[in-house]
Amino acid sequence: PSPSSSTPGAEQREKQYRAHRGFGDRRGGVISARTYFYADEAKCDQHMETFLRCIDASSGSSKDGFSAIKLTALGRPQFLLQFSEVLVKWRRFFHQMAAEQGQAGRAALEMKLEAEKLQEALANLGIATKTESQHWFTGENLGVSGTVDLLDWNSLIDSRTKLSELLLIPNMQTRQLEPLLSRFTEEEDLQMKRMLQRMDTLAKRATEKGVRLMVDAEQSYFQPAISRLTLEMQRRFNRDRAIIFNTYQCYLKEAYDNVTVDVELSRREGWHFGTKLVRGAYMEQERERAAQIGYEDPINPTYEKTNEMYHRCLDYILEEIKHSRKASVMVASHNEDTVKFTLRRMMELGIHPSEKKVCFGQLLGMCDQITFPLGQAGFPVYKYVPYGPVKEVLPYLSRRAQENRGFVQRANRERDLLWREFKRRLLAGSLFSPSH
C-alpha cells in the first residue's frame, strides 16, 4: 500500500522509497530473478521452512555447501522500503556535512568529520544538544580520534534509532527536521521482529549444518535495508569463518563504496567478510521505475562500466584476502573474461585455490564450458540450482538463457564438436568405448 497522505512526512518521502502501485508486481521487467510477494506471516513461515529444507539438502549433498535466501520472502517488503530510506537519508546527511567541511568528492571512507564541528551542526539543527551528542560519542567510544567517519556514523545510527520510534531526518536544504515515518503500528513492529527471528533461525541452522548462507541482492530500493540486516548477521555469525555472505550488484553506481565500507567494518570488528559478486538482475525494471517515478537511475550507464565496477570490487576483495585471509568471495559470473581476470589476480597475489577463499558460481545447465575446467583445475566451483514448480522455474531458466545468449552461442561450437564426435562413434560402432 502507498503511504496515506495523512502520514507525517509522506510529502517528504523520497520517490525511490515510496511504495508504488505500478511496481507492486515486482516481476514486471525482471528478466532473471525469483520474486516474492508478501501475502501474510504464515506464507513467510512457509518460505522459511523451504529455506531450512534447502540448507539441510546442501549440507547432505556437499561439503562447504551454499544456500541462497531472499529477505523479501521472510517479511513485509514495505518495512525494507522504509528502513532503506532511513539509511540512505542518514548517509546522505553525513555526505552533506562532509561537503560543508570541504570534503566533497572524497571516497566514502576517506571522509572524516571533525567531532566538534559535527556536534555543533547537530545542535544547530536541533537534533541533539551538545551534552546529548557528547554522550553518544563517548558512550560509543566514537570520535576518540577527534574525527567521525562513515562507520562511526553508522554505529551512531544503530545506537540511536529504535525503528519503532518516530524517526526524524535532517534536511540540509531547509535546516529542518523532517518526520520520516509515522510510528510503526504494533502489527508492523511485530512483522519486523518476526522477519529478524526468521533470519536468525536460518543463520543458526546454517551454522549447525556447516552450510554458508548467501543473502541474495534485490531491487535497489530494498537493498540498503537488506545489506544492513545481512551485516548484522555477519557480525554475529561470521566470528570464526564466513557463514553469512552478502551480495553486491556491480551494475549499481555505488557498488564500490558499499563493498569498501563493509570490508573496513569487518576489519575493525574482526569478523570474516563473505561476499557474492554479481552484475545484477533487475536492470530493465530499475531503469523503468526510475524514469517513471522520476529519480536518478541507480545503474551504471554501460555494460563496460559495470564490468569495470565488477573487476574493481573483486580486486579490492582479493587484496583483502591477501592482506588478512579473513575474506571470502564467490565470483558469480558467466563471463569468461571475469573468470580469467580472477585466476590471473589470484596467481599474482599468491592466493591458492586450495585455501577456498575464492570460489566460482554458475547456473546449473549454463556455461559448463567454464564450470568444468575450473573444477578440474581444483577451484571450488558451484552450480546454482533453481528449484520450484516447473511452470515457474522454466520461464526463469528460459529468461536466463536469453540473457546469456552470447555465451550460449559460444557453447554452440562445443555442442557441434560433441555432435560430430557422437556421429563418428555411431558410424564406427564404438559409441560407448572411450578408447576411440
C-alpha positions, -999 to 999 in steps of 0.1 A, spaced: 0 0 0 12 35 -7 16 57 24 -15 78 30 -12 115 27 -21 118 64 12 101 73 36 127 88 64 132 64 46 114 35 53 145 14 90 143 21 92 106 13 119 100 -12 104 90 -46 127 60 -48 115 45 -15 78 51 -18 56 20 -24 44 24 -59 13 7 -72 26 3 -108 56 -17 -95 36 -36 -69 41 -66 -92 78 -67 -89 81 -94 -117 74 -68 -144 106 -63 -164 126 -87 -142 145 -109 -165 164 -132 -142 154 -133 -106 129 -150 -83 105 -125 -69 85 -129 -37 53 -112 -26 40 -106 9 8 -125 15 8 -129 52 30 -140 81 21 -177 76 34 -175 40 67 -161 53 69 -190 77 64 -214 48 92 -198 29 114 -201 59 106 -238 62 115 -242 25 148 -224 31 155 -247 61 150 -278 39 174 -263 13 200 -258 40 196 -294 51 198 -306 14 230 -285 8 245 -300 39 237 -335 29 249 -332 -7 282 -314 -4 309 -303 20 311 -265 23 277 -260 6 258 -228 -1 221 -220 3 207 -188 -11 178 -169 5 158 -137 -3 148 -114 25 116 -103 7 104 -139 12 108 -135 50 88 -104 58 69 -74 45 88 -56 17 72 -23 29 94 -25 60 125 -29 38 115 2 18 110 23 49 143 11 65 162 16 33 150 52 31 161 59 67 196 45 60 200 64 27 189 97 42 212 94 72 241 85 49 233 115 26 232 137 57 268 126 65 280 133 30 263 168 30 281 176 63 313 164 49 308 187 19 303 216 42 336 207 58 352 209 24 355 171 18 332 167 -12 343 143 -39 364 121 -15 359 83 -13 333 73 12 358 60 37 382 90 34 356 115 46 363 123 83 341 149 101 356 168 129 337 157 160 335 193 174 320 207 142 297 178 139 283 183 174 278 220 166 259 211 134 237 186 153 230 212 179 222 239 154 198 216 136 181 207 168 189 170 165 207 168 198 222 192 224 259 193 228 255 172 260 234 146 243 257 142 213 288 141 235 272 113 253 266 95 220 302 98 211 317 88 244 291 62 251 300 45 218 337 52 221 334 72 189 352 103 179 381 94 202 404 105 175 385 138 172 370 127 139 340 107 129 339 86 97 311 69 79 314 37 100 313 57 133 283 75 119 265 42 111 271 28 145 257 61 159 225 54 140 225 18 153 225 31 189 202 60 183 174 46 161 149 23 176 130 17 144 96 17 161 101 53 173 93 83 152 123 89 130 134 124 123 157 130 94 176 163 90 171 181 57 202 202 50 184 224 25 157 236 48 177 231 80 146 214 94 140 180 109 115 161 89 95 132 103 102 102 80 77 76 91 48 76 113 53 55 144 53 18 135 20 2 144 22 -26 169 15 -51 140 43 -36 119 66 -38 149 58 -75 152 63 -80 115 98 -65 117 106 -87 148 94 -118 130 115 -111 100 146 -108 121 137 -140 140 133 -159 107 167 -147 96 181 -158 130 166 -193 127 181 -197 92 216 -185 102 216 -208 132 206 -238 111 233 -229 85 259 -227 112 249 -260 127 250 -277 93 282 -261 81 264 -245 51 271 -210 40 241 -187 37 240 -163 8 216 -134 11 206 -125 -24 205 -90 -36 172 -74 -47 159 -42 -61 179 -11 -52 151 4 -32 152 -26 -8 189 -31 -9 202 -7 18 180 -24 44 189 -59 31 226 -52 33 223 -37 67 204 -66 81 228 -91 65 257 -71 80 241 -76 114 240 -113 108 277 -113 97 287 -96 129 271 -123 149 277 -155 129 310 -148 110 333 -147 140 353 -178 131 346 -182 94 324 -167 67 290 -183 71 268 -154 60 275 -140 26 262 -106 14 256 -100 -23 268 -69 -41 254 -59 -75 281 -43 -96 257 -27 -120 249 -2 -92 268 31 -93 275 28 -56 288 -8 -55 324 0 -48 315 24 -20 293 -3 -4 320 -30 -7 348 -9 7 328 4 37 316 -31 47 351 -46 43 365 -19 65 338 -26 91 348 -63 92 384 -53 96 377 -31 125 354 -55 143 375 -86 134 349 -108 117 351 -127 84 338 -109 54 318 -131 30 305 -118 -3 290 -129 -36 296 -106 -65 271 -104 -93 265 -80 -122 228 -76 -113 194 -89 -124 169 -61 -122 182 -36 -148 151 -31 -171 128 -28 -141 151 -4 -122 155 19 -152 118 19 -160 109 27 -123 135 55 -120 122 71 -153 85 67 -144 87 79 -108 114 105 -115 146 98 -96 182 92 -107 189 58 -124 209 39 -99 225 17 -126 258 22 -144 253 36 -179 270 9 -199 279 -28 -197 316 -18 -199 312 4 -168 296 -25 -150 324 -48 -160 349 -22 -147 330 -19 -114 329 -57 -110 366 -60 -115 373 -31 -92 352 -46 -64 367 -80 -70 402 -67 -69 396 -49 -36 383 -81 -20 412 -102 -34 436 -77 -20 418 -80 14 422 -118 12 459 -115 5 462 -90 34 442 -107 61 429 -141 48 396 -131 66 375 -126 35 358 -150 11 343 -143 -23 321 -161 -47 326 -149 -83 291 -155 -96 297 -148 -133 291 -164 -167 317 -141 -182 349 -158 -193 369 -126 -191 359 -121 -155 369 -157 -147 403 -152 -164 408 -119 -146 402 -136 -113 426 -165 -120 453 -141 -131 449 -119 -100 449 -149 -77 482 -160 -91 497 -126 -88 485 -122 -52 495 -157 -42 460 -169 -33 459 -207 -38 427 -225 -49 430 -250 -20 425 -221 5 389 -219 -7 388 -182 -1 377 -177 -38 350 -198 -54 331 -196 -86 294 -200 -93 274 -206 -124 238 -216 -131 230 -253 -134 228 -261 -172 247 -230 -182 283 -223 -191 296 -258 -184 325 -249 -206 336 -225 -178 325 -246 -148 341 -280 -156 376 -268 -165 376 -247 -132 366 -278 -112 392 -300 -129 418 -274 -121 410 -277 -84 390 -245 -79 359 -246 -57 331 -241 -82 294 -243 -75 263 -248 -97 234 -226 -86 203 -249 -86 169 -231 -91 141 -251 -76 103 -248 -75 72 -256 -96 81 -264 -132 58 -236 -145 78 -210 -125 113 -224 -129 111 -229 -167 103 -193 -176 131 -183 -152 156 -206 -169 145 -195 -204 150 -159 -194 185 -167 -182 193 -185 -214 180 -154 -233 200 -131 -211 232 -152 -217 227 -158 -254 262 -145 -261 276 -173 -240 251 -198 -255 265 -190 -290 300 -197 -277 287 -231 -264 273 -239 -298 307 -246 -312 313 -270 -283 280 -287 -290 288 -291 -327 321 -307 -319 304 -331 -295 277 -339 -321 304 -347 -347 322 -370 -323 289 -387 -314 281 -394 -351 317 -406 -358 314 -431 -329 279 -442 -340 292 -449 -375 323 -467 -362 301 -488 -339 320 -477 -308 296 -454 -291 303 -464 -256 340 -471 -260 362 -442 -248 393 -457 -265 384 -445 -300 
